[in-house]
Amino acid sequence: MTEHADTPETASPHSLYSNRYRYYVLALLTLGYVFNFVDRQVMTILIEPIKTEFGATDTQMGLLSGLAFALFYATLGIPVARLADRWSRRNVLAISMTTWSAITALCATATGFWHLLLLRIGVGIGEAGGTPPSQSLLADYFPPEKRAFAQGVLATAPNIGILVGLFGGALIAEAYGWRSVFLIFGIPGVLLAVLIQLTIKEPPKVREAQSQVDQGLFSALGRIVRLPSFTHIMVGVGFTGIAGYGLGVWSPSFLVRVHGMSLVDAGLYLGLIGVFGGGFGTIFSGLLVDALARRDARWQLWVPAIGIFIALPTQLAFLLWPVDHRLVVGGAIDIPFALIFMGLSAIFASFWIAPSYAAVQNLVPQYWRTQASALMLLAINLLGMGLGPLLVGLLSDALIGYGTESVRYALAIGVSFSVVGGIAYVRGSRAYAQEVGAVRVATP
C-alpha cells in the first residue's frame, strides 16, 4: 500500500496522506497496541492460578505482574525511542512486536517463579519499542487538530486488550491451563508485525528535523524535561498510574477473594467494563479536549484532572461496598453491586489518557516526539506499572491479619495516590498553554 514518495523537505507530513490510508494506519497501530496490552496484562487474570502452582506470596506476584516487567520496559523505552527517531519508527515497532510476542509464547514453558520472572523481563524489553513509535507515527499522520482523537483511538487498545486478556485468558486458563494462555496470545503478534513492516510507510523527516535528531541523547532529553508543563504531566501520569495499575492488576483477585466470583466471571465483567467504560471515557475525553482546547489550551490538562477527582470516590465505593449487596436481574445476572461503581470509575479514570498523550506530542517538534513519548511512558510504567501492583501486594501481605479482606484495604490505599496526579495536572495547565502556543508558532 503506497501513498507517497519520500520527500525530506516536506514540512507537514500529515498532508501527504489520504484519509483512507491514515485511518488504515491508525487501525493497524491500534491492533498492534491491543496485542501489546494483552501480552502485558495477561498476568492480571493469571495471578491466582500461578500463585497456587508456584506457592508465591502477594508481594512476589506484585513483582511478577509489575516491577519485573516495568523496570526494563520503562528504562529501555528512551534509548529505543532514540533509535526509532534516528532510524525508522516502523522498523523498530515491527522488530519489537516480534520480540515481545515470541517471548510471551515462551512463558508457557516456565518451570518456576524465577524462570517466569526472567521471561516477563524479556517481554518488557521487547515491548519497550511498541508504544512510543506508534504515538509518534500518528502525530505525523494526523494534523494537530485531530491528534487527540487519533491518540484517543489508539488509547482504547488497552481497554480492548483488557477484555481479551481477562475474559479470554480466564476461559483459556480454565479449559486448558494457564500456560496455554501465553502460547495462544503470543503467536498472532508475530504475524501482525510482518503486516506492519510491509504496509506502513515511515513518514519523511524535514531537514531541520533530521539535524535536530542528530543531537546528543541527553541534550534532547534535557530540553524536553525543562518544559515546566512536561514535568507536571510526568508527575500526573506517574501517580495516576500507581492508582490505575494497582487497581487494574489486583481487581480480579479482589473479586475472587472478597466477593467470591469465579475467575471467568471476574474476567468477563472487568473486561466489559474496560472495553465499554474505559473505551468510552478515552475516546470521549479526546473529542472533548479537541473541542475545548481550541478556545483555551488549559483544558488539555484540566480534563484529566476532572476525571481523576470524579473517579476516586467511585473507586473507593467499588472497593469498600458491602459484600452482601448484590445486583440481581432476573435469573441471568447476579453480581456484586460494587461492580456498578467500577463501571462508573472506568469512564472517568480514562479521562487522562488521550489528552496526556496528545499534550506531549503537541509540546515538542516532530524530531523529539518519540523520545518525549518514551519519557512520559517512563513515568507511567516505572511508577504506575512498576510500583502500583507491587505496592498493593506489599500492603496486602502487611495487612494479612484481615484475611481475604487485606487486598480490599491495600487497594483503597493504592487508588488514593491519584490525588497527587490530579493536582499536578491542574498546576501544569497554565505553563502548558504558554508552551504549546510557542511550539505551534514555530512548527506547522
VOGU-3710 file (C-alpha; in Angstrom, 3 decimals, decimal comma):
1> mtehadtpet> 0,000/0,000/0,000  1,888/3,054/-1,286  0,760/6,606/-0,588  3,652/8,935/-1,298  7,192/9,351/-2,447  9,581/10,192/0,348  10,317/13,934/0,286  12,639/15,044/3,099  11,878/18,706/2,549  8,206/18,212/3,426
11> asphslysnr> 7,274/20,389/6,383  3,916/18,800/7,272  3,992/15,006/6,804  0,286/14,614/7,586  -0,610/16,490/4,384  0,890/13,696/2,263  -1,658/11,040/3,161  -5,254/10,367/2,202  -7,820/9,991/4,959  -8,341/6,369/3,951
21> yryyvlallt> -4,683/5,488/4,352  -4,138/7,369/7,616  -7,128/5,605/9,179  -5,787/2,277/7,928  -2,538/3,068/9,727  -4,495/4,083/12,836  -6,398/0,775/12,781  -3,228/-1,286/12,340  -1,319/0,542/15,076  -4,297/0,216/17,414
31> lgyvfnfvdr> -4,475/-3,527/16,766  -0,757/-3,740/17,480  -1,297/-1,929/20,763  -4,087/-4,397/21,609  -1,598/-7,261/21,277  0,911/-5,207/23,255  -1,506/-4,800/26,126  -2,873/-8,347/26,056  0,648/-9,753/26,346  1,488/-7,201/29,039
41> qvmtiliepi> -1,651/-7,597/31,140  -2,279/-11,310/30,826  -0,608/-11,777/34,211  -3,545/-9,943/35,795  -6,009/-12,772/35,288  -3,407/-15,475/35,935  -2,266/-14,264/39,372  -4,375/-16,789/41,291  -3,517/-19,997/39,351  0,191/-19,102/39,042
51> ktefgatdtq> 0,379/-18,163/42,732  -1,161/-21,511/43,637  1,135/-23,584/41,402  4,356/-21,809/42,388  3,427/-21,185/46,053  4,156/-17,455/45,710  3,208/-14,568/48,024  1,183/-11,493/47,024  4,402/-9,478/47,090  6,039/-11,888/44,636
61> mgllsglafa> 3,009/-11,764/42,351  3,060/-7,964/42,521  6,707/-8,097/41,468  5,939/-10,511/38,640  2,984/-8,526/37,299  4,571/-5,108/37,816  8,158/-4,154/38,550  9,906/-7,064/36,777  8,255/-6,053/33,517  8,073/-2,304/34,032
71> lfyatlgipv> 11,679/-1,651/35,083  13,111/-2,821/31,769  10,128/-1,706/29,688  10,330/1,837/31,015  14,091/2,401/31,139  14,816/0,866/27,735  11,971/2,857/26,196  14,114/6,007/25,941  17,129/4,578/24,052  14,805/2,524/21,835
81> arladrwsrr> 12,783/5,671/21,109  16,035/7,442/20,251  16,820/4,657/17,794  13,329/4,973/16,301  13,740/8,728/15,763  17,163/8,307/14,169  16,387/5,218/12,089  12,781/4,111/11,474  9,808/4,052/13,823  8,062/1,430/11,703
91> nvlaismttw> 11,059/-0,912/11,723  11,586/-0,551/15,472  7,889/-1,258/16,085  7,898/-4,379/13,895  11,065/-5,801/15,481  9,815/-5,058/18,983  6,443/-6,687/18,325  8,110/-9,832/17,016  10,307/-9,984/20,125  7,648/-9,498/22,798
101> saitalcata> 5,165/-11,822/21,078  7,674/-14,664/20,761  8,799/-14,357/24,397  5,174/-14,225/25,575  4,649/-17,590/23,901  7,782/-18,900/25,645  6,239/-18,024/29,040  4,249/-21,241/28,586  7,476/-23,154/29,281  8,148/-21,573/32,723
111> tgfwhllllr> 9,194/-24,148/35,325  9,037/-21,878/38,374  8,632/-18,345/39,687  12,135/-17,125/38,812  12,026/-18,660/35,337  8,746/-16,878/34,623  10,179/-13,671/36,100  13,071/-13,748/33,609  10,708/-14,355/30,707  8,487/-11,450/31,784
121> igvgigeagg> 11,585/-9,258/31,846  12,144/-10,337/28,238  8,588/-9,335/27,330  9,226/-5,939/28,923  12,405/-5,467/26,895  10,524/-6,296/23,688  7,579/-4,029/24,440  9,886/-1,063/25,091  9,754/-0,346/21,360  5,989/-0,592/20,991
131> tppsqsllad> 4,061/2,441/22,177  6,364/5,470/21,578  6,872/4,768/17,849  3,119/4,250/17,402  2,242/7,541/19,098  4,910/9,398/17,145  3,782/7,926/13,821  0,201/9,032/14,476  1,390/12,566/15,241  2,884/12,658/11,731
141> yfppekrafa> -0,135/11,084/10,061  -2,721/13,387/11,696  -2,815/17,217/11,899  -2,718/18,913/15,342  -6,481/19,474/15,499  -7,145/15,724/15,111  -4,298/14,321/17,188  -6,187/13,951/20,465  -8,869/11,940/18,655  -6,276/9,731/16,942
151> qgvlatapni> -4,357/9,240/20,184  -7,681/8,527/21,897  -8,492/5,758/19,418  -5,007/4,300/19,920  -5,503/4,556/23,675  -8,665/2,401/23,501  -6,406/-0,559/22,730  -5,700/-1,249/26,421  -9,448/-1,410/27,039  -9,901/-3,966/24,266
161> gilvglfgga> -6,798/-5,757/25,493  -8,281/-5,926/28,980  -11,395/-7,721/27,690  -9,412/-10,115/25,519  -6,816/-10,712/28,219  -9,133/-11,005/31,209  -12,097/-12,873/29,773  -10,308/-14,742/27,008  -7,408/-15,537/29,308  -9,736/-16,811/32,034
171> liaeaygwrs> -11,619/-19,047/29,588  -8,409/-20,491/28,160  -6,884/-20,969/31,615  -9,985/-22,737/32,903  -10,164/-25,047/29,886  -6,510/-25,724/29,123  -4,434/-24,314/31,994  -2,602/-21,014/32,412  0,358/-21,999/30,230  -1,848/-22,227/27,136
181> vflifgipgv> -2,867/-18,596/27,612  0,657/-17,353/26,950  1,048/-19,570/23,898  -2,257/-18,604/22,282  -1,827/-14,875/22,931  1,819/-14,709/21,871  1,820/-16,183/18,370  -0,559/-13,767/16,495  1,629/-10,758/17,291  4,438/-12,133/15,134
191> llavliqlti> 2,109/-12,216/12,115  0,879/-8,673/12,747  4,475/-7,431/12,941  5,055/-8,677/9,384  1,938/-6,827/8,162  3,098/-3,591/9,806  6,539/-3,889/8,238  5,107/-4,472/4,760  2,265/-1,930/4,623  3,023/1,058/6,882
201> keppkvreaq> 5,144/3,867/5,441  7,673/5,794/7,511  6,712/9,499/7,168  9,549/11,655/5,795  11,504/13,931/8,102  12,109/17,563/7,269  15,731/18,679/7,026  15,536/20,634/10,267  14,082/17,595/11,987  16,902/15,317/10,894
211> sqvdqglfsa> 19,544/17,768/12,086  17,821/18,062/15,467  17,522/14,269/15,793  21,292/14,090/15,449  21,725/15,994/18,728  23,034/14,012/21,682  20,501/11,931/23,580  20,912/13,725/26,895  20,845/17,121/25,211  17,489/16,312/23,622
221> lgrivrlpsf> 16,024/14,789/26,786  17,259/17,738/28,830  15,453/20,215/26,606  12,247/18,205/26,842  12,183/17,827/30,626  12,975/21,520/31,123  9,484/22,307/29,859  7,562/23,001/33,118  4,290/21,586/31,825  6,011/18,385/30,691
231> thimvgvgft> 7,290/17,831/34,224  3,784/18,295/35,627  2,403/15,833/33,075  5,081/13,312/34,091  4,047/13,613/37,751  0,379/13,463/36,762  0,611/10,288/34,709  3,009/8,661/37,179  0,826/8,959/40,266  -2,371/8,320/38,326
241> giagyglgvw> -0,641/5,209/37,001  0,185/3,975/40,521  -3,519/4,077/41,326  -4,717/2,718/37,992  -2,278/-0,144/37,518  -2,595/-1,273/41,112  -6,372/-1,384/40,785  -6,299/-2,969/37,338  -3,899/-5,770/38,232  -5,475/-6,728/41,557
251> spsflvrvhg> -9,207/-6,236/40,798  -9,709/-9,827/39,569  -8,124/-11,205/42,747  -10,230/-8,789/44,820  -13,446/-10,030/43,207  -12,414/-13,680/43,551  -11,217/-13,468/47,168  -13,646/-10,938/48,662  -16,800/-11,295/46,545  -16,444/-14,997/45,744
261> mslvdaglyl> -16,662/-14,598/41,962  -15,220/-17,212/39,635  -12,129/-16,298/37,627  -14,120/-16,400/34,374  -16,906/-14,143/35,700  -14,408/-11,670/37,132  -12,579/-11,583/33,814  -15,788/-11,146/31,828  -17,255/-8,272/33,835  -13,978/-6,422/34,314
271> gligvfgggf> -13,216/-6,887/30,630  -16,602/-5,494/29,580  -16,153/-2,565/31,948  -12,737/-1,898/30,441  -13,955/-2,002/26,847  -17,166/-0,019/27,196  -16,481/2,190/30,211  -12,787/2,759/29,672  -13,120/2,871/25,887  -15,912/5,444/26,013
281> gtifsgllvd> -14,049/7,601/28,516  -10,858/7,521/26,469  -12,451/8,491/23,143  -14,891/10,980/24,677  -12,135/12,777/26,573  -10,103/13,038/23,359  -13,024/14,564/21,469  -13,835/16,835/24,416  -10,280/18,132/24,634  -10,061/18,676/20,868
291> alarrdarwq> -13,139/20,909/21,154  -12,346/22,751/24,396  -8,609/23,281/23,871  -9,269/25,302/20,717  -10,696/28,016/22,972  -8,411/27,568/25,961  -5,387/25,260/25,818  -5,523/24,752/29,596  -8,425/22,341/29,082  -5,846/19,863/27,772
301> lwvpaigifi> -4,786/19,255/31,384  -7,982/20,299/33,155  -9,963/17,411/31,628  -7,613/14,734/33,067  -7,781/16,401/36,496  -11,588/16,478/36,438  -11,687/12,796/35,517  -9,318/11,858/38,344  -11,269/13,709/41,036  -14,575/12,165/39,914
311> alptqlafll> -13,128/8,661/39,545  -11,563/8,378/43,010  -14,815/8,323/45,061  -16,325/5,725/42,719  -13,189/3,563/43,000  -13,378/3,697/46,786  -17,068/2,775/46,613  -16,192/-0,232/44,427  -13,610/-1,396/46,953  -15,483/-0,713/50,198
321> wpvdhrlvvg> -19,090/-1,587/49,245  -20,568/-4,379/51,428  -20,207/-7,896/50,063  -23,854/-8,822/50,709  -25,198/-6,068/48,417  -25,810/-7,666/45,020  -27,394/-6,692/41,722  -29,849/-9,356/40,572  -31,622/-9,081/37,210  -33,982/-11,992/36,558
331> gaidipfali> -32,108/-15,252/36,715  -29,371/-14,238/34,309  -27,369/-11,655/36,261  -26,292/-11,929/39,886  -23,213/-9,804/40,519  -21,748/-7,703/43,343  -23,381/-4,265/43,365  -19,871/-2,852/43,759  -19,258/-3,515/40,052  -21,623/-0,633/39,209
341> fmglsaifas> -19,136/1,764/40,787  -16,258/0,112/38,944  -18,114/0,770/35,693  -18,553/4,450/36,536  -14,956/4,829/37,618  -13,687/3,268/34,381  -15,220/6,118/32,377  -13,719/8,974/34,363  -10,452/7,236/35,243  -9,734/7,114/31,488
351> fwiapsyaav> -10,001/10,886/31,032  -6,257/11,411/31,472  -5,094/9,072/28,705  -5,831/10,698/25,332  -5,318/14,317/26,495  -1,951/13,438/28,068  -0,634/11,555/25,051  -1,739/14,346/22,724  -0,358/17,052/25,034  3,119/15,534/24,947
361> qnlvpqywrt> 3,025/15,271/21,150  1,847/18,890/20,919  4,575/20,184/23,231  7,566/19,124/21,138  8,563/19,321/17,469  8,459/16,284/15,179  12,063/15,294/15,780  11,589/14,737/19,548  8,132/13,203/19,618  9,130/9,573/20,047
371> qasalmllai> 11,601/10,443/22,806  9,063/12,689/24,567  6,519/9,878/24,412  9,079/7,461/25,860  9,796/9,861/28,732  6,112/10,049/29,596  5,816/6,284/29,399  8,829/6,030/31,705  6,780/7,805/34,372  3,608/5,815/33,669
381> nllgmglgpl> 5,304/2,457/33,682  8,104/2,844/36,214  5,813/4,456/38,776  2,448/3,106/37,648  3,061/-0,401/36,394  6,258/-0,865/38,388  5,148/0,348/41,807  1,339/0,154/41,655  0,870/-3,654/41,668  3,916/-4,186/43,900
391> lvgllsdali> 2,637/-1,639/46,438  -0,748/-3,361/46,623  0,943/-6,746/47,030  3,183/-5,458/49,834  0,246/-3,820/51,614  -1,892/-6,932/51,218  0,812/-9,075/52,821  1,281/-6,469/55,586  -2,477/-6,471/56,277  -2,727/-10,265/56,277
401> gygtesvrya> -4,393/-10,072/59,697  -7,557/-9,013/57,862  -7,580/-12,320/55,982  -9,066/-12,176/52,495  -10,082/-8,555/53,187  -6,428/-7,464/53,136  -6,472/-6,894/49,383  -9,540/-4,640/49,770  -7,781/-2,188/52,084  -4,499/-2,412/50,178
411> laigvsfsvv> -6,310/-1,337/47,022  -8,117/1,502/48,814  -4,766/2,942/49,868  -3,340/2,454/46,381  -6,047/4,320/44,447  -5,647/7,353/46,721  -2,311/8,150/45,040  -4,275/9,565/42,099  -4,917/12,756/44,107  -1,284/13,768/43,590
421> ggiayvrgsr> -1,713/13,231/39,858  -4,826/15,392/39,681  -3,112/18,259/41,485  -0,130/18,031/39,110  -2,389/18,369/36,065  -4,056/21,483/37,458  -0,741/23,091/38,380  0,727/22,436/34,931  -2,169/23,777/32,858  -1,045/27,417/32,643
431> ayaqevgavr> 2,508/26,538/31,596  1,136/24,087/29,021  -0,958/26,783/27,346  2,082/29,040/27,023  4,486/26,355/25,801  2,204/24,698/23,265  1,463/28,088/21,740  5,167/28,665/21,164  5,595/25,248/19,514  2,662/25,788/17,138
441> vatp> 4,058/29,118/16,020  7,412/27,505/15,230  6,174/24,191/13,776  3,457/23,704/11,135
//
